[in-house]
Amino acid sequence: MARKFIDCREFPSEMKCTIAISADSTDELVNAAVTHAVSVHGEHDSPQFRAELRKAIHEMEAPRNVA
């Protein structure tokens, strides 16, 4: 199963945020990324913003030893 992630370094910002957020489900990942973007970067939650975040999702291999 591939794990999904979003990396803040891909979004231009003056604060040069280096946070990367990962989750197994797209919805969980988008919700966490929106929470981060709103609280840290002052973004506004909207359907358009969520669509933009969904385009930035990447997949990675999950660790072999997952509890």
DATA-V990780 format. One record per residue. N is the residue number from 1. RES is the residue in one small letter. D_CENTER is the distance of its C-alpha to the mean C-alpha in whole Angstrom. Layout:
N_RES_D_CENTER + N_RES_D_CENTER
This chain:
1_m_18 + 2_a_15 + 3_r_12 + 4_k_8 + 5_f_6 + 6_i_3 + 7_d_6 + 8_c_7 + 9_r_11 + 10_e_10 + 11_f_11 + 12_p_14 + 13_s_15 + 14_e_18 + 15_m_17 + 16_k_15 + 17_c_12 + 18_t_12 + 19_i_9 + 20_a_7 + 21_i_5 + 22_s_7 + 23_a_9 + 24_d_12 + 25_s_11 + 26_t_9 + 27_d_10 + 28_e_9 + 29_l_6 + 30_v_6 + 31_n_8 + 32_a_7 + 33_a_4 + 34_v_8 + 35_t_10 + 36_h_8 + 37_a_9 + 38_v_12 + 39_s_13 + 40_v_13 + 41_h_13 + 42_g_15 + 43_e_13 + 44_h_15 + 45_d_13 + 46_s_15 + 47_p_15 + 48_q_15 + 49_f_12 + 50_r_10 + 51_a_12 + 52_e_10 + 53_l_7 + 54_r_8 + 55_k_10 + 56_a_8 + 57_i_7 + 58_h_9 + 59_e_11 + 60_m_13 + 61_e_16 + 62_a_16 + 63_p_18 + 64_r_22 + 65_n_23 + 66_v_21 + 67_a_22
